[in-house]
Amino acid sequence: MHWTRILGIALLVGGGILLWMGFSATETVGEELRQTVTGQYSDTTTAYLVGGGVAAAVGIVLLLFGARR
């Protein structure tokens, strides 16, 4: 297997974990209260969601197009 596919799998798995952590963080009482009052999630929760989405997207791109010759 080519190294770009391995990296793509790692990024996809890591992105999925970060997304799961971000979605879990949105369910906490403190986070729901913060969103109700300010209309925004905390910086940490936002970083988990955005970072996980970007990592998963890059992982998918590497899996699909990474080892083309």
N, C-alpha and C positions, 0 to 999 in steps of 0.2 A: 504494500500500500504506500502511496506517495505521501510525503510529509505534509503537504497542504491538506490532504483529506484527514489526516490524523489531527492536525490543528483545527480543522473545521469541526470535527466531532467534539474535540475538547471545548471549543468556544460555544458550540450548541448546547452541550451539557452544562457548562458553567453559566451560560445565559439563562437556561431554564431554571437552574438553582436560584440565581439572583431574582428572576421574575417571581418564583414561588415565595422567596423571602419578602419581596416587596408587597405581594398581594396578601401575605400573612400579616405584615406590619400594618396594612390599612384596616385590618379588622380589630385592632386593639382599641381599648376604651379611650386612651389618651389621644390616639390618632383620629378617631372619630370625633372627639370633642374639638380638637384643633381644626379639623376640616369644617365642622359646623360653625365655629366662631370666625375663622379667617378665610375659609373657602379653599385652602391649600393644604397639601400634605407637608410633612416635615422634609427638610433637605435630605435626610438619610433615606427616607422612604422613596422620595423622588429619584435619588441616585440609584437605588436598587432597581426601580422600574425602568428607568432610562438606560442604565448600564446593561441590564439583562436583555432588554429589547435589542440594543445595538449589538451586543455580543452574539445573541442568537441569530440575528440577521446576517452578520458577517460569517458566522459558522455555516449557515445555509448556502451563502454565496460560494464559500470555499469548497463545500461539498459538491456543489453542482458544477462549478467552473474551475476549480483549483488545479486539477491534474490534466487539463487538456493539452494535447500536443499538436 
